[in-house]
């Protein structure tokens, strides 16, 4: 019997993913540990390795297919002695519809909703149950492929009256075809939207731009980009941000960095055993963590009726990749020295660029640092990464005129801005945190105590 290769669950909350690419083709020999395919999650692209050896007999899910449910068979491997005839009786699952175009961000589930969704029971072909009475008014989301939605809209069908036969009860093209053949309840005429309360913000309604043919290209939106868009939109709309900026003089920090790097063990590649090469960002991570120890209120998240205070200081650090922003986490950052922070950050950033991070390496931080100093940005205000309560935006270090002891002088100054959730962090608390951070940056020897 051929061996089934199943869609893996790459994190505890993952229910579906995108099969991004196949590394093996039908007929290729497969050894245990060979990379078969790449799976795209909301944050990274992960590799699926073979656990058995044999020959790839059949690919069940094409590359580029979105919405593949966890534990769905994606391929069949023939064991030694089996030929293609063994594939005829192999148990497989129906393929999800391959989406011709990305779903608009408004139709995608928020990450919290994905965790709470329960799979709908699958309809049995022998005895099809009556269509469930679902509607948007009932507060239950209807899952359907973009093609099925478009067909239902054109036919005037009410999707809430159609039973889905796809993965997790998803409505697919064949369900709409069956409804067309047998008739399905028509959708009720759209009603005029209710008047928004006075003072409520209104969504902008802009007509599509009229452009000549060939003047633009519509690129599909990746799963990662969709989730980034959803989370940041949710953050800006629901979290009451406020901002505090301090200017930090970093000449002493730069001098210490140079001295420590000069003292680092050297090898053929410039870094021997126990070696390191500190960056300014390593000092920032260390200072941010130690400041959280002094002002622990910022190390928390809003839970509605409760405020969750974290006992460990885990610092997320924003890393830009080709696919979008990802935030690997330095765990227990306040208990790690500069060299350890530096080496861990280099490893995490390199694997983030390759899409090789495991979910536990970019989930669960309590505070985020976004450093755009390397791009020459003087200062900026970042958007909070929910459910965290704050994010620190770091600008470039540049020489500026300053007044010292009543005289004009030149110092290297770095502007840092905290964006804080006012539901948790009061203005005075935010100011205390920034004062603690500034002192550590300007007196870097205190980081070594």
C-alpha positions as CSV (number, residue, x, y, z in Angstrom):
1,X,0.0,0.0,0.0
2,X,1.5,3.4,-1.0
3,X,2.6,5.7,1.9
4,X,0.6,8.8,2.3
5,X,2.4,12.1,2.8
6,X,0.1,14.4,4.8
7,X,-0.1,18.1,5.1
8,X,1.8,18.8,8.4
9,X,0.7,21.0,11.3
10,X,3.6,23.3,11.7
11,X,2.2,25.0,14.8
12,X,-0.4,24.2,17.4
13,X,-2.9,26.6,15.9
14,X,-2.4,25.8,12.2
15,X,-5.5,24.5,10.4
16,X,-4.5,25.0,6.8
17,X,-1.6,26.2,4.7
18,X,-0.4,26.8,1.1
19,X,1.6,24.1,-0.8
20,X,4.1,26.5,-2.2
21,X,6.5,24.3,-4.2
22,X,7.4,20.7,-4.9
23,X,11.1,19.7,-4.8
24,X,10.4,16.1,-6.1
25,X,8.6,15.1,-9.2
26,X,6.6,11.9,-9.9
27,X,9.0,9.1,-10.5
28,X,11.8,10.5,-8.4
29,X,13.5,8.3,-5.8
30,X,12.9,9.4,-2.3
31,X,15.2,8.8,0.7
32,X,14.3,9.4,4.3
33,X,15.1,13.1,5.1
34,X,14.8,14.3,1.5
35,X,12.9,17.6,1.1
36,X,9.7,16.8,-0.7
37,X,7.9,20.2,-0.7
38,X,7.7,23.6,0.8
39,X,4.7,24.7,2.9
40,X,3.9,28.4,3.3
41,X,2.4,29.4,6.7
42,X,1.4,32.8,7.8
43,X,5.0,33.7,8.8
44,X,7.4,31.5,7.0
45,X,8.0,28.8,4.4
46,X,8.8,25.4,5.9
47,X,10.2,22.3,4.3
48,X,8.4,18.9,4.4
49,X,10.8,16.0,4.7
50,X,10.2,12.4,3.8
51,X,10.2,10.0,6.7
52,X,10.1,6.9,4.5
53,X,12.0,5.9,1.4
54,X,10.6,4.8,-2.0
55,X,9.5,6.5,-5.2
56,X,7.2,9.4,-5.5
57,X,4.2,7.8,-7.2
58,X,1.6,10.5,-7.3
59,X,1.3,14.2,-6.4
60,X,-2.3,14.9,-5.0
61,X,-2.0,18.6,-4.4
62,X,-0.5,20.9,-7.0
63,X,2.1,23.6,-6.2
64,X,0.5,26.9,-5.5
65,X,-2.7,25.5,-3.9
66,X,-4.0,27.5,-1.0
67,X,-6.3,26.3,1.9
68,X,-4.9,22.8,2.2
69,X,-6.2,21.4,5.5
70,X,-3.9,19.9,8.0
71,X,-3.6,16.0,7.6
72,X,-4.9,16.1,4.0
73,X,-2.9,13.7,1.8
74,X,-0.7,15.7,-0.5
75,X,1.3,12.8,-2.2
76,X,1.8,9.1,-2.3
77,X,5.1,7.3,-2.1
78,X,5.5,3.8,-3.6
79,X,7.4,1.4,-1.4
80,X,10.0,-1.0,-2.8
81,X,8.4,-3.6,-5.0
82,X,5.3,-1.5,-5.7
83,X,4.4,-0.2,-9.2
84,X,1.9,2.4,-10.5
85,X,-0.9,-0.2,-10.2
86,X,-0.8,0.1,-6.4
87,X,-2.0,3.7,-6.8
88,X,-5.4,2.8,-8.1
89,X,-6.8,1.6,-4.8
90,X,-4.9,4.1,-2.6
91,X,-7.1,6.1,-0.3
92,X,-6.8,9.8,-1.1
93,X,-8.7,13.0,-0.2
94,X,-10.3,15.4,-2.7
95,X,-8.1,18.3,-3.7
96,X,-9.0,21.8,-2.5
97,X,-9.9,24.2,-5.2
98,X,-6.9,26.0,-6.5
99,X,-7.6,29.6,-6.0
100,X,-7.3,31.7,-9.3
101,X,-6.9,34.9,-7.4
102,X,-6.0,35.9,-3.8
103,X,-8.9,36.4,-1.4
104,X,-9.4,40.1,-0.3
105,X,-7.9,40.7,3.1
106,X,-11.4,41.5,4.4
107,X,-12.5,38.0,3.7
108,X,-9.6,36.3,5.5
109,X,-10.0,35.2,9.1
110,X,-8.2,37.1,11.8
111,X,-5.5,34.9,13.6
112,X,-7.7,34.6,16.7
113,X,-10.6,33.4,14.7
114,X,-8.5,30.7,13.0
115,X,-7.7,29.3,16.4
116,X,-11.3,29.2,17.5
117,X,-12.8,27.8,14.3
118,X,-14.1,24.2,14.5
119,X,-14.2,22.0,11.4
120,X,-17.7,21.5,10.0
121,X,-18.7,17.8,9.5
122,X,-18.3,16.5,6.0
123,X,-21.4,15.5,4.0
124,X,-21.7,11.8,3.2
125,X,-22.4,11.0,-0.5
126,X,-25.0,8.3,0.3
127,X,-27.2,10.5,2.4
128,X,-26.8,14.2,2.1
129,X,-28.1,16.1,5.1
130,X,-30.3,19.1,4.8
131,X,-28.3,22.3,4.2
132,X,-27.4,24.0,7.5
133,X,-29.1,27.3,8.1
134,X,-26.2,29.7,8.3
135,X,-26.0,33.4,7.7
136,X,-23.8,36.3,8.4
137,X,-26.5,37.7,10.7
138,X,-26.1,34.6,12.9
139,X,-22.5,35.6,13.5
140,X,-21.2,32.3,11.9
141,X,-18.7,32.8,9.1
142,X,-19.4,30.9,5.8
143,X,-16.3,29.3,4.2
144,X,-16.3,29.1,0.4
145,X,-13.6,29.2,-2.3
146,X,-13.4,32.5,-4.3
147,X,-14.7,30.7,-7.4
148,X,-17.7,29.3,-5.5
149,X,-18.5,32.8,-4.0
150,X,-18.3,34.3,-7.5
151,X,-20.6,31.7,-9.0
152,X,-23.1,32.0,-6.1
153,X,-23.1,35.8,-6.5
154,X,-23.8,35.6,-10.2
155,X,-26.6,33.0,-9.7
156,X,-28.1,35.0,-6.8
157,X,-27.7,32.0,-4.4
158,X,-27.6,32.4,-0.6
159,X,-24.4,30.6,0.5
160,X,-25.8,30.1,4.0
161,X,-28.3,27.6,2.5
162,X,-25.7,25.5,0.7
163,X,-23.8,22.6,2.4
164,X,-20.1,22.5,1.6
165,X,-18.3,19.3,0.7
166,X,-14.8,20.6,0.7
167,X,-12.2,20.4,3.6
168,X,-13.8,21.6,6.9
169,X,-17.2,22.1,5.2
170,X,-15.8,24.6,2.7
171,X,-18.2,25.4,-0.2
172,X,-16.5,24.6,-3.5
173,X,-17.4,24.8,-7.2
174,X,-19.0,21.3,-7.3
175,X,-21.5,22.4,-4.5
176,X,-22.6,25.4,-6.6
177,X,-22.9,23.2,-9.7
178,X,-25.2,20.9,-7.7
179,X,-27.2,23.9,-6.5
180,X,-27.6,25.2,-10.0
181,X,-28.9,21.8,-11.1
182,X,-31.3,21.3,-8.2
183,X,-32.1,24.9,-7.3
184,X,-31.1,26.7,-4.1
185,X,-32.6,29.6,-2.1
186,X,-31.9,33.0,-3.6
187,X,-30.1,35.5,-1.5
188,X,-32.2,38.2,0.0
189,X,-32.0,41.7,-1.6
190,X,-29.2,43.7,-0.1
191,X,-30.4,46.3,2.4
192,X,-29.1,49.8,2.8
193,X,-26.4,49.8,5.5
194,X,-27.4,51.1,8.9
195,X,-26.5,54.7,9.6
196,X,-23.2,54.9,11.5
197,X,-23.3,56.5,15.0
198,X,-22.4,60.1,15.2
199,X,-18.6,60.5,15.4
200,X,-17.9,57.0,14.1
201,X,-15.1,56.9,11.4
202,X,-16.3,56.1,7.9
203,X,-14.5,53.8,5.6
204,X,-13.3,55.6,2.5
205,X,-15.1,54.5,-0.7
206,X,-12.9,55.3,-3.7
207,X,-13.7,54.4,-7.3
208,X,-11.1,52.1,-9.0
209,X,-8.4,54.0,-10.9
210,X,-9.0,54.0,-14.7
211,X,-5.7,53.0,-16.2
212,X,-4.7,52.0,-19.8
213,X,-4.2,48.3,-20.5
214,X,-0.7,47.2,-19.6
215,X,-0.1,50.1,-17.2
216,X,-0.1,47.8,-14.1
217,X,0.4,44.3,-12.8
218,X,-1.7,42.7,-10.1
219,X,0.5,40.4,-8.0
220,X,-1.1,37.7,-5.8
221,X,-0.8,38.4,-2.1
222,X,1.1,35.8,-0.1
223,X,-0.4,34.3,3.1
224,X,2.3,36.0,5.1
225,X,1.4,39.4,3.6
226,X,-2.3,38.9,4.2
227,X,-1.7,38.1,7.9
228,X,0.6,41.1,8.3
229,X,-2.1,43.3,6.8
230,X,-4.8,41.9,9.0
231,X,-2.9,42.1,12.3
232,X,-1.5,45.6,11.7
233,X,-4.9,46.9,10.6
234,X,-6.5,45.3,13.7
235,X,-3.8,46.8,15.9
236,X,-4.1,50.3,14.6
237,X,-7.9,50.2,14.7
238,X,-8.4,48.7,18.2
239,X,-5.3,49.5,20.3
240,X,-5.1,53.1,21.6
241,X,-1.5,54.0,20.7
242,X,0.5,56.8,22.3
243,X,4.1,57.7,21.5
244,X,7.1,58.9,23.5
245,X,10.5,59.9,22.0
246,X,13.9,60.2,23.6
247,X,17.2,61.2,22.1
248,X,20.1,59.0,23.3
249,X,23.7,59.9,23.0
250,X,25.6,56.8,21.9
251,X,29.3,57.9,21.7
252,X,30.2,55.9,24.9
253,X,28.3,52.9,23.5
254,X,30.1,53.0,20.2
255,X,33.5,53.2,22.0
256,X,32.6,50.2,24.2
257,X,31.4,48.3,21.2
258,X,34.7,48.9,19.4
259,X,36.8,47.9,22.4
260,X,34.8,44.7,23.0
261,X,34.9,43.7,19.3
262,X,38.7,44.3,19.3
263,X,39.1,42.0,22.3
264,X,36.9,39.2,20.8
265,X,38.7,35.8,20.0
266,X,39.7,35.7,16.4
267,X,39.8,32.7,14.0
268,X,40.1,32.1,10.3
269,X,36.7,33.7,9.7
270,X,37.4,36.5,12.2
271,X,35.4,34.8,15.0
272,X,37.0,31.9,16.9
273,X,35.6,29.8,19.7
274,X,33.5,32.0,21.9
275,X,33.9,34.8,19.4
276,X,31.4,37.5,18.6
277,X,31.0,40.7,16.6
278,X,28.7,43.1,18.5
279,X,26.3,45.4,16.6
280,X,24.6,48.5,18.0
281,X,21.3,46.5,17.8
282,X,22.7,44.0,20.3
283,X,23.2,46.7,22.8
284,X,19.6,48.0,22.1
285,X,18.1,44.5,22.7
286,X,20.0,44.2,26.0
287,X,19.0,47.7,27.1
288,X,15.4,47.2,26.2
289,X,15.3,43.9,28.2
290,X,17.0,45.4,31.3
291,X,14.6,48.4,31.1
292,X,11.7,46.0,31.1
293,X,13.1,44.4,34.3
294,X,13.1,47.9,35.9
295,X,9.6,48.8,34.6
296,X,7.8,45.4,34.3
297,X,4.4,47.0,33.4
298,X,5.3,47.1,29.8
299,X,5.8,43.3,29.7
300,X,2.1,42.5,29.5
301,X,-0.8,42.1,27.2
302,X,-4.5,43.2,27.3
303,X,-7.0,40.3,27.8
304,X,-10.2,42.3,28.2
305,X,-11.1,41.5,31.8
306,X,-7.5,40.8,32.8
307,X,-4.0,42.1,32.1
308,X,-1.6,39.2,31.5
309,X,1.8,40.0,33.1
310,X,4.7,37.9,31.8
311,X,7.2,36.4,34.2
312,X,9.9,36.1,31.5
313,X,11.4,38.9,29.4
314,X,11.2,37.7,25.7
315,X,12.1,40.4,23.2
316,X,10.9,40.2,19.6
317,X,13.1,41.8,16.9
318,X,11.7,42.8,13.6
319,X,13.5,41.4,10.6
320,X,12.7,42.4,7.0
321,X,12.5,39.5,4.5
322,X,11.5,39.2,0.9
323,X,8.1,37.9,1.9
324,X,7.5,40.5,4.6
325,X,8.3,41.3,8.3
326,X,8.9,38.6,10.8
327,X,9.8,38.9,14.5
328,X,12.2,36.2,15.9
329,X,12.4,36.2,19.6
330,X,15.3,36.4,22.0
331,X,14.1,34.4,25.0
332,X,15.2,35.5,28.6
333,X,17.0,38.5,27.0
334,X,17.6,40.2,30.3
335,X,19.6,37.1,31.5
336,X,21.9,36.9,28.5
337,X,25.1,38.7,27.9
338,X,25.8,40.8,24.8
339,X,27.8,38.1,23.1
340,X,25.1,35.5,23.5
341,X,22.4,38.0,22.4
342,X,24.6,38.9,19.3
343,X,25.2,35.3,18.2
344,X,21.5,34.2,18.7
345,X,20.3,37.3,16.8
346,X,22.6,36.6,13.9
347,X,21.4,33.0,13.7
348,X,17.7,33.9,13.9
349,X,18.0,36.7,11.3
350,X,19.8,34.4,8.9
351,X,17.2,31.6,9.1
352,X,14.4,34.2,9.0
353,X,15.8,35.3,5.6
354,X,15.8,31.7,4.4
355,X,12.2,31.0,5.8
356,X,13.7,28.4,8.1
357,X,12.4,29.6,11.5
358,X,10.2,27.3,13.5
359,X,6.9,28.8,14.9
360,X,8.2,28.7,18.4
361,X,11.1,30.9,17.4
362,X,8.9,33.8,16.2
363,X,5.8,33.5,18.5
364,X,5.2,34.6,22.0
365,X,7.5,37.7,22.5
366,X,6.4,40.3,25.1
367,X,7.9,43.4,23.5
368,X,9.2,44.3,20.0
369,X,12.2,46.3,18.7
370,X,12.1,47.7,15.2
371,X,15.4,49.2,14.2
372,X,15.6,51.1,10.9
373,X,18.8,52.9,11.7
374,X,20.7,51.0,9.0
375,X,18.4,52.6,6.4
376,X,19.3,56.1,7.5
377,X,15.8,56.7,9.0
378,X,16.1,59.4,11.6
379,X,13.0,58.6,13.6
380,X,9.6,56.9,13.2
381,X,6.6,55.5,15.1
382,X,5.9,51.8,14.7
383,X,2.6,49.9,15.0
384,X,2.2,47.6,18.1
385,X,2.5,43.9,17.4
386,X,-0.6,42.5,19.1
387,X,-1.1,41.2,21.8
388,X,2.0,43.0,23.0
389,X,1.7,46.3,24.8
390,X,4.6,48.2,23.2
391,X,7.1,48.4,20.4
392,X,10.3,50.4,20.3
393,X,11.2,52.2,17.0
394,X,14.9,53.0,16.7
395,X,16.4,55.5,14.3
396,X,19.9,56.0,12.9
397,X,22.8,57.4,15.0
398,X,23.9,60.7,13.6
399,X,26.1,63.5,14.7
400,X,24.1,66.4,16.0
401,X,24.8,69.7,17.8
402,X,24.1,69.4,21.5
403,X,24.6,71.7,24.5
404,X,26.8,70.4,27.3
405,X,27.6,72.5,30.3
406,X,26.3,75.6,28.6
407,X,28.6,75.1,25.5
408,X,27.8,73.8,22.0
409,X,29.2,70.4,21.3
410,X,28.8,67.5,18.7
411,X,27.5,64.1,19.8
412,X,26.2,61.0,18.1
413,X,22.5,60.9,18.8
414,X,20.0,58.2,18.2
415,X,16.2,58.9,18.4
416,X,14.0,56.1,19.9
417,X,10.2,56.2,20.0
418,X,8.0,53.8,22.0
419,X,4.5,53.1,20.8
420,X,2.5,51.9,23.8
421,X,-1.0,50.5,24.5
422,X,-2.7,53.1,26.7
423,X,-5.0,50.4,28.1
424,X,-2.0,48.9,29.9
425,X,0.8,51.5,29.9
426,X,0.0,55.0,31.3
427,X,2.0,57.9,30.0
428,X,4.0,58.2,33.2
429,X,4.9,54.5,33.1
430,X,6.0,54.8,29.4
431,X,8.1,57.8,30.4
432,X,9.7,55.8,33.2
433,X,10.5,53.0,30.8
434,X,12.1,55.3,28.2
435,X,14.2,57.0,31.0
436,X,15.5,53.6,32.1
437,X,16.3,52.7,28.5
438,X,18.1,56.0,27.8
439,X,20.2,55.7,30.9
440,X,21.4,52.1,29.9
441,X,22.2,53.2,26.4
442,X,24.1,56.3,27.5
443,X,25.9,54.5,30.3
444,X,26.6,51.1,28.6
445,X,28.8,49.9,31.4
446,X,25.7,49.4,33.5
447,X,24.5,46.7,31.1
448,X,27.4,44.6,32.2
449,X,26.5,44.7,35.9
